[in-house]
């Protein structure tokens, strides 16, 4: 992994994981809000990949 990958993890992934852990610990209903947020993010990523599958494969319009 090159430097841009490390920068991505430092700026986006680590704070996101910390936020999800904090959100799950604050929830009094056994982490249901955190699971909903995580599920929404996963669905959003899947929709993004589906809509941009040609661009991700290197096909140019």
N, CA, C and O atoms as a GROMACS GRO file, in nm:
protein
  244
    1UNK      N    1   0.086  -0.117   0.000
    1UNK     CA    2   0.000   0.000   0.000
    1UNK      C    3   0.090   0.123   0.000
    1UNK      O    4   0.191   0.129   0.070
    2UNK      N    5   0.051   0.221  -0.080
    2UNK     CA    6   0.134   0.341  -0.089
    2UNK      C    7   0.086   0.449   0.008
    2UNK      O    8  -0.005   0.426   0.088
    3UNK      N    9   0.147   0.564   0.002
    3UNK     CA   10   0.120   0.671   0.099
    3UNK      C   11  -0.024   0.720   0.092
    3UNK      O   12  -0.084   0.753   0.194
    4UNK      N   13  -0.081   0.726  -0.028
    4UNK     CA   14  -0.219   0.775  -0.038
    4UNK      C   15  -0.317   0.680   0.031
    4UNK      O   16  -0.419   0.725   0.083
    5UNK      N   17  -0.288   0.551   0.032
    5UNK     CA   18  -0.373   0.456   0.104
    5UNK      C   19  -0.368   0.479   0.254
    5UNK      O   20  -0.471   0.474   0.321
    6UNK      N   21  -0.248   0.505   0.306
    6UNK     CA   22  -0.234   0.533   0.449
    6UNK      C   23  -0.305   0.662   0.487
    6UNK      O   24  -0.368   0.671   0.593
    7UNK      N   25  -0.295   0.763   0.401
    7UNK     CA   26  -0.362   0.890   0.428
    7UNK      C   27  -0.513   0.869   0.429
    7UNK      O   28  -0.583   0.925   0.514
    8UNK      N   29  -0.565   0.789   0.336
    8UNK     CA   30  -0.709   0.761   0.331
    8UNK      C   31  -0.754   0.696   0.461
    8UNK      O   32  -0.853   0.738   0.520
    9UNK      N   33  -0.680   0.593   0.506
    9UNK     CA   34  -0.717   0.526   0.631
    9UNK      C   35  -0.710   0.621   0.749
    9UNK      O   36  -0.797   0.618   0.836
   10UNK      N   37  -0.607   0.706   0.754
   10UNK     CA   38  -0.591   0.796   0.868
   10UNK      C   39  -0.701   0.902   0.872
   10UNK      O   40  -0.745   0.941   0.980
   11UNK      N   41  -0.745   0.949   0.755
   11UNK     CA   42  -0.842   1.058   0.752
   11UNK      C   43  -0.986   1.008   0.759
   11UNK      O   44  -1.070   1.072   0.823
   12UNK      N   45  -1.016   0.895   0.695
   12UNK     CA   46  -1.155   0.852   0.683
   12UNK      C   47  -1.190   0.727   0.762
   12UNK      O   48  -1.289   0.727   0.836
   13UNK      N   49  -1.115   0.623   0.749
   13UNK     CA   50  -1.155   0.493   0.803
   13UNK      C   51  -1.142   0.488   0.955
   13UNK      O   52  -1.236   0.446   1.024
   14UNK      N   53  -1.030   0.531   1.009
   14UNK     CA   54  -1.010   0.525   1.154
   14UNK      C   55  -1.112   0.612   1.228
   14UNK      O   56  -1.171   0.564   1.325
   15UNK      N   57  -1.136   0.739   1.187
   15UNK     CA   58  -1.241   0.816   1.256
   15UNK      C   59  -1.380   0.755   1.240
   15UNK      O   60  -1.462   0.764   1.331
   16UNK      N   61  -1.409   0.693   1.124
   16UNK     CA   62  -1.539   0.630   1.104
   16UNK      C   63  -1.558   0.514   1.200
   16UNK      O   64  -1.665   0.499   1.259
   17UNK      N   65  -1.456   0.431   1.215
   17UNK     CA   66  -1.464   0.318   1.308
   17UNK      C   67  -1.480   0.369   1.451
   17UNK      O   68  -1.559   0.315   1.528
   18UNK      N   69  -1.403   0.472   1.486
   18UNK     CA   70  -1.414   0.528   1.621
   18UNK      C   71  -1.554   0.585   1.645
   18UNK      O   72  -1.609   0.569   1.754
   19UNK      N   73  -1.612   0.651   1.545
   19UNK     CA   74  -1.747   0.704   1.559
   19UNK      C   75  -1.848   0.592   1.576
   19UNK      O   76  -1.938   0.604   1.660
   20UNK      N   77  -1.837   0.484   1.500
   20UNK     CA   78  -1.931   0.373   1.513
   20UNK      C   79  -1.919   0.306   1.649
   20UNK      O   80  -2.021   0.270   1.709
   21UNK      N   81  -1.797   0.290   1.698
   21UNK     CA   82  -1.780   0.231   1.832
   21UNK      C   83  -1.842   0.321   1.937
   21UNK      O   84  -1.911   0.273   2.027
   22UNK      N   85  -1.820   0.451   1.927
   22UNK     CA   86  -1.878   0.546   2.022
   22UNK      C   87  -2.031   0.542   2.014
   22UNK      O   88  -2.098   0.542   2.117
   23UNK      N   89  -2.085   0.540   1.891
   23UNK     CA   90  -2.230   0.538   1.873
   23UNK      C   91  -2.293   0.412   1.932
   23UNK      O   92  -2.398   0.419   1.995
   24UNK      N   93  -2.230   0.299   1.912
   24UNK     CA   94  -2.283   0.173   1.966
   24UNK      C   95  -2.276   0.173   2.118
   24UNK      O   96  -2.368   0.123   2.184
   25UNK      N   97  -2.171   0.228   2.175
   25UNK     CA   98  -2.160   0.233   2.322
   25UNK      C   99  -2.260   0.330   2.384
   25UNK      O  100  -2.303   0.309   2.498
   26UNK      N  101  -2.298   0.434   2.312
   26UNK     CA  102  -2.395   0.532   2.365
   26UNK      C  103  -2.538   0.482   2.356
   26UNK      O  104  -2.625   0.529   2.429
   27UNK      N  105  -2.563   0.387   2.267
   27UNK     CA  106  -2.699   0.340   2.244
   27UNK      C  107  -2.743   0.249   2.359
   27UNK      O  108  -2.673   0.154   2.394
   28UNK      N  109  -2.857   0.279   2.414
   28UNK     CA  110  -2.909   0.201   2.526
   28UNK      C  111  -2.988   0.080   2.480
   28UNK      O  112  -3.026  -0.005   2.562
   29UNK      N  113  -3.014   0.069   2.350
   29UNK     CA  114  -3.093  -0.041   2.297
   29UNK      C  115  -3.006  -0.146   2.230
   29UNK      O  116  -3.041  -0.198   2.124
   30UNK      N  117  -2.894  -0.178   2.290
   30UNK     CA  118  -2.803  -0.284   2.246
   30UNK      C  119  -2.745  -0.262   2.106
   30UNK      O  120  -2.730  -0.358   2.030
   31UNK      N  121  -2.713  -0.139   2.073
   31UNK     CA  122  -2.641  -0.111   1.950
   31UNK      C  123  -2.723  -0.111   1.824
   31UNK      O  124  -2.668  -0.126   1.715
   32UNK      N  125  -2.852  -0.094   1.834
   32UNK     CA  126  -2.935  -0.099   1.713
   32UNK      C  127  -2.911   0.021   1.622
   32UNK      O  128  -2.915   0.006   1.500
   33UNK      N  129  -2.886   0.138   1.678
   33UNK     CA  130  -2.860   0.255   1.596
   33UNK      C  131  -2.730   0.238   1.518
   33UNK      O  132  -2.722   0.271   1.399
   34UNK      N  133  -2.628   0.186   1.584
   34UNK     CA  134  -2.501   0.163   1.515
   34UNK      C  135  -2.515   0.063   1.402
   34UNK      O  136  -2.455   0.081   1.296
   35UNK      N  137  -2.593  -0.041   1.423
   35UNK     CA  138  -2.615  -0.139   1.317
   35UNK      C  139  -2.693  -0.080   1.201
   35UNK      O  140  -2.666  -0.112   1.085
   36UNK      N  141  -2.789   0.007   1.230
   36UNK     CA  142  -2.864   0.072   1.123
   36UNK      C  143  -2.773   0.164   1.042
   36UNK      O  144  -2.779   0.164   0.919
   37UNK      N  145  -2.688   0.240   1.110
   37UNK     CA  146  -2.595   0.329   1.040
   37UNK      C  147  -2.498   0.247   0.955
   37UNK      O  148  -2.471   0.282   0.840
   38UNK      N  149  -2.446   0.138   1.009
   38UNK     CA  150  -2.355   0.053   0.934
   38UNK      C  151  -2.423  -0.010   0.814
   38UNK      O  152  -2.365  -0.015   0.706
   39UNK      N  153  -2.545  -0.057   0.830
   39UNK     CA  154  -2.619  -0.117   0.719
   39UNK      C  155  -2.646  -0.013   0.610
   39UNK      O  156  -2.637  -0.044   0.491
   40UNK      N  157  -2.680   0.109   0.649
   40UNK     CA  158  -2.705   0.215   0.551
   40UNK      C  159  -2.579   0.248   0.473
   40UNK      O  160  -2.585   0.272   0.352
   41UNK      N  161  -2.464   0.249   0.541
   41UNK     CA  162  -2.338   0.276   0.471
   41UNK      C  163  -2.304   0.164   0.374
   41UNK      O  164  -2.260   0.191   0.262
   42UNK      N  165  -2.324   0.039   0.414
   42UNK     CA  166  -2.295  -0.074   0.325
   42UNK      C  167  -2.386  -0.070   0.203
   42UNK      O  168  -2.340  -0.093   0.091
   43UNK      N  169  -2.514  -0.043   0.223
   43UNK     CA  170  -2.607  -0.034   0.111
   43UNK      C  171  -2.568   0.082   0.018
   43UNK      O  172  -2.575   0.068  -0.104
   44UNK      N  173  -2.528   0.193   0.075
   44UNK     CA  174  -2.483   0.306  -0.005
   44UNK      C  175  -2.361   0.274  -0.089
   44UNK      O  176  -2.353   0.313  -0.206
   45UNK      N  177  -2.266   0.203  -0.032
   45UNK     CA  178  -2.146   0.164  -0.107
   45UNK      C  179  -2.182   0.066  -0.218
   45UNK      O  180  -2.130   0.077  -0.329
   46UNK      N  181  -2.270  -0.029  -0.191
   46UNK     CA  182  -2.311  -0.124  -0.294
   46UNK      C  183  -2.383  -0.055  -0.409
   46UNK      O  184  -2.360  -0.089  -0.525
   47UNK      N  185  -2.468   0.041  -0.380
   47UNK     CA  186  -2.536   0.117  -0.485
   47UNK      C  187  -2.434   0.197  -0.566
   47UNK      O  188  -2.444   0.202  -0.688
   48UNK      N  189  -2.338   0.259  -0.499
   48UNK     CA  190  -2.235   0.336  -0.568
   48UNK      C  191  -2.153   0.248  -0.662
   48UNK      O  192  -2.128   0.286  -0.776
   49UNK      N  193  -2.113   0.132  -0.614
   49UNK     CA  194  -2.033   0.041  -0.698
   49UNK      C  195  -2.117  -0.008  -0.816
   49UNK      O  196  -2.065  -0.018  -0.927
   50UNK      N  197  -2.244  -0.039  -0.793
   50UNK     CA  198  -2.330  -0.086  -0.901
   50UNK      C  199  -2.347   0.022  -1.008
   50UNK      O  200  -2.341  -0.008  -1.127
   51UNK      N  201  -2.369   0.146  -0.966
   51UNK     CA  202  -2.390   0.254  -1.063
   51UNK      C  203  -2.262   0.291  -1.137
   51UNK      O  204  -2.269   0.341  -1.250
   52UNK      N  205  -2.147   0.269  -1.077
   52UNK     CA  206  -2.020   0.308  -1.138
   52UNK      C  207  -1.936   0.188  -1.180
   52UNK      O  208  -1.814   0.199  -1.187
   53UNK      N  209  -1.998   0.074  -1.207
   53UNK     CA  210  -1.922  -0.046  -1.237
   53UNK      C  211  -1.841  -0.034  -1.367
   53UNK      O  212  -1.733  -0.092  -1.377
   54UNK      N  213  -1.890   0.041  -1.465
   54UNK     CA  214  -1.814   0.058  -1.588
   54UNK      C  215  -1.689   0.143  -1.563
   54UNK      O  216  -1.582   0.110  -1.615
   55UNK      N  217  -1.702   0.248  -1.487
   55UNK     CA  218  -1.588   0.334  -1.456
   55UNK      C  219  -1.485   0.259  -1.372
   55UNK      O  220  -1.365   0.281  -1.389
   56UNK      N  221  -1.531   0.172  -1.283
   56UNK     CA  222  -1.438   0.098  -1.198
   56UNK      C  223  -1.363  -0.009  -1.277
   56UNK      O  224  -1.254  -0.050  -1.237
   57UNK      N  225  -1.420  -0.055  -1.389
   57UNK     CA  226  -1.354  -0.155  -1.472
   57UNK      C  227  -1.263  -0.093  -1.577
   57UNK      O  228  -1.199  -0.165  -1.653
   58UNK      N  229  -1.256   0.038  -1.582
   58UNK     CA  230  -1.167   0.105  -1.675
   58UNK      C  231  -1.230   0.135  -1.809
   58UNK      O  232  -1.159   0.177  -1.901
   59UNK      N  233  -1.358   0.117  -1.824
   59UNK     CA  234  -1.427   0.146  -1.949
   59UNK      C  235  -1.460   0.294  -1.952
   59UNK      O  236  -1.518   0.348  -1.858
   60UNK      N  237  -1.420   0.358  -2.060
   60UNK     CA  238  -1.447   0.502  -2.073
   60UNK      C  239  -1.562   0.523  -2.170
   60UNK      O  240  -1.572   0.452  -2.271
   61UNK      N  241  -1.648   0.620  -2.141
   61UNK     CA  242  -1.761   0.645  -2.232
   61UNK      C  243  -1.719   0.706  -2.362
   61UNK      O  244  -1.803   0.732  -2.448
   0.00000   0.00000   0.00000
